[in-house]
Amino acid sequence: MATVLIVDNNLGDRKKIGDILTAEGLNFVEVIDGLEALEKLPFIRPDLIILDVILPKMNGYEVCRKIKSNPETKKIPVLFCTSCKEQYERYWGLKQGADAYISKPFKTKEFIIIIRQLLKYPHFTLDL
């Protein structure tokens, strides 16, 4: 079973994402800031990281750059899930090495499709 690291300081957003992941049969670990994410990353060894941009202590762009520049973590898919909606923010997130970007509020079906693609589910289907 895959494990997802949720990095978001908003409790409501973490709960919504966690509920979706649980319904998909995935395990998840929650952290509330960028530094905590980087500190716990070696111990969690997630299959996917869902990362907000606006975080205390270290923003999501910085976290993503550090993840993608580390040979031990660079292959972990990163999905930015953030309230930053501007095109330049999406561009900048992908430029930092993120594998996908979705803006909040998001449609659950679209979110699930992205997660399945990033995890490379063998049973991936668009029939939701």
Secondary structure, 3 states (H helix, E strand, C coil): CCEEEEECCCHHHHHHHHHHHHHCCCEEEEECCHHHHHHHHHHHCCCEEEECCCCCCCCHHHHHHHHHHCCCCCCCCEEEEECCCCHHHHHHHHHCCCCEEEECCCCHHHHHHHHHHHHCCCCCCCCC
